[in-house]
Amino acid sequence: MAAMNSNWPTAELDPVRRLRVLAGGLHAVMYADAHLDLPFTEVWAVAGDLEHELPHLVPTLRAFRCYPTSEDRQLAWAYGPLGHRARFDVLLQTGWCLMQSRYVVGGMAAVSEGSGTRFAVLGGLRQPWSTPFQRALRPLGRSRGLMMVDRAARRALVRRDRGPAEAHGDR
């Protein structure tokens, strides 16, 4: 068997393409991406501010509390409107966010594209039995994902107009 060497082909994927590949591999119920006419820094200021902004982006989320465990990893607790909660392991890097609980995986990714930003969202279930269910709901999931992308764009505009601190109180 031949050993791999530096001539072995490699492929680099930007964060949005990585999220799209992950969505395909997970058979995720929700994946959407769109070009936003906003600078990357403004879009990622929303996406990366999980505690303050994620409840604005995900309607079924009342609160999201993060506790850093390393430079780019966090332990987080998601609280729903009816009192349920879930523990998430979070990997948060510039342009990339992956959140996993025991049952759910979620993600966001962004890259500069032309004069704006390509922003993507992912949501899915982690159980192997969920694949047919997720496949059947994918058309609904895409529209819900596009609504989340649109909410992120609106939140970026609110933060631009009011500043991050004032925008946090909106719900």
Protein Blocks (a to p, Z undefined) as FASTA:
>chain_A
ZZddfklccddddfklmmmmmmmmnopabdcdddddbdfklmmmmmmmmmlmmmmmmmkb
fbdcdddfbfkbccdddddfkopacdddddddehiacdddfkbccddddddehjbccddd
ddddfbfklmmmmmmmmmmmmmmmmmmmmmmmmmmmmmmmnopklmmmpZZ
